[in-house]
Amino acid sequence: MELRLLVQLGIIGLAFFMLINASAVLVLAERKIMAAIQQRYGPYLVGPHGMLQPLADILKLLMKEELRPKEADKWLFTLAPVIAVTAAFTAFATVPFGAETTFFGLLDEPVKLGIADVNVGLLVVFAVTSMGVYGIVLAGWASNSKYSLLGGLRSSAQMISYELSYATALASVVLLSGSLSLREIVNAQEGYWFGFIPQWYLFLQPLGFIIYGIAGVAETNRAPFDFPEAEQELVSGYNTEYSSVRFALFPQAEYINMVTMSAVATNLYLGGWHFPFVPVEYGWIAFLAKVGFLLFAYIWIRWTVPRYRYDQLMQFGWKWLLPAAVINLLITAAVFLYFNA
């Protein structure tokens, strides 16, 4: 019993450690990929091939002075980045990343690779990620700056607009699987069609996957939907007045949200830890590979697609993406009822 408890604590600690370091790894990866796309070197002076550049960035931020505008709300100004990063960590708590394992026979009973196995895990992720926008809105309002306030308002409007499409796309997967548990959704994708085609929901819901991907980019405020921090228009948006550690918490939250979105997409559409010719006990390797591919797509899109105008963002969300998500759900429901009547 004590060994099982230690293993579970180790899994929690490992997940927390990986999320903390995900931002540093993704910053380095983003700068390297950006440099390759733009035919530049990128970081290459700090450490071998620039591998220590994230560490240098962290040390630089730690040595910066903590500034706060004179007219800013003292408590909310400090609380806002804490809310953003706390919501980001919490959202990942119900995301499974592997099947049950005994760790090569060390345990009498298998343990699940995940922090918390909740039967409504998808609903928890959806609810907690929605709370993260409060940190951005509070940061914009508490800064007492017009640029920051506009960035916060943009973020709230963007979240409302694209979360409807996001939720509708998720509803189609819930309808197919009959469960809100992420682990049960992954297990429902086990097996093959015709003996060689994986039973991933990607093949049943290609439009839903595209809608989820677009809405996920908008939810995490990434280009081409990075309007809350549009430098050309808002200086730096909601985080204009922030510096040092409080500033660092915002990109930390953004990159953790990217990992969560990619992990949920892997579980919903790409079969989670199931992969052809990979034993299920080593499925966590396949899971990490799929998440890594989706994170690469995040970065690739950012440095390839130009930013929309804000009115185009709203029009696309309400006039195109939401109707497409609703039509996809209706077709899915009709086909489901037809084959299960």
C-alpha positions, 0 to 999 in steps of 0.5 A: 500500500505504501509503495502504491502511494509513493508511485502515485505521488511520483506520477503526480510529481512527474506530471507537475515537473513536466508541465513546469518545464514544458514552457522552457522546452516549448520556448526553445523549440518555438525559437528554433522552428521560427528560425528555420522557417525564416532561414535564420540560426536562432539561439546558438550562443548560450550552451551547445546549440543554444540549449541553455537559452531558456535558462538564461531567459528565466534568470533574466526575468528573475533579476528584473525589477517587479514594477506596478503602476501607481494607479493599479489595483494592488491585490488584483494585479498580483492575483491575476497571473496566479489565477491564470497559471493555477487554472492551467495546472489544474486543467491537466489534472484529469487528463490521462496519459497512459494505460494501467501499468504495474511498472514491470511487476513492481506493484501487485495491482496496476495503477493508472497513468494520470493524476485524477481519474474522474468520470466527468473528466472532459467536463472538468477540463472544459470548466477549468480552462474556461476559468483561465480567462479570468486571470487575463481579464483581471490583469487587463482591468487591474493594470489601469491601462487602456491597452491592457484593458482592451487586451482583457476585453478582447480575450473574454470576447474571444473565449465566448465566441470560440468556446461554443464551437469548442464545446459543440465539437466535444459533444460529437465525441461524447455522443460517439463514446457515450461517456465524459470520462477521458479514459473511457473515450480513449478505450473506446478507440481501441481496435481496428477497422478491417484489421488495419485502420485504427478506430480513432475518432479522427476518422469519424470526426475529421470536421470536428477535429479541425473545429477543435484545433481552430478553437483550441488555437483561439482559446490559448490566444495563439497566432493567428488569433493572438489579439489580446496581446497584439503588439502592433495595436496594444503594445503588449496587451493585457500584460503590458504593465507586468514585469519579472516573475509576474510577467513570466507566469502568463507565458507559462500558463499559455504554454501549459494550456497548449500542452493540455489542449494537445493532450485532450485532442490526442485522447479525443481524436487520436486514440490516446495511448493506442498506436499500431504495433505499440504494446499498451503498456508502452503507450505513453510513448505514443501519447507523448509523440502525438502531443509533440506533433500537435505542439509542433503544429501550434508553432508551425501555424503561428509562424506561417499564418498571418494574424486576422483582423479582429472583425474577421475573427468574430465573423469567422467564429460566429458565421462559419465555425459555430454553424459548422460545429452545429451541422457536424453535431446534427449529422453525427446524431442522425447517423448515430441514431440510424445505426443504433435504432 
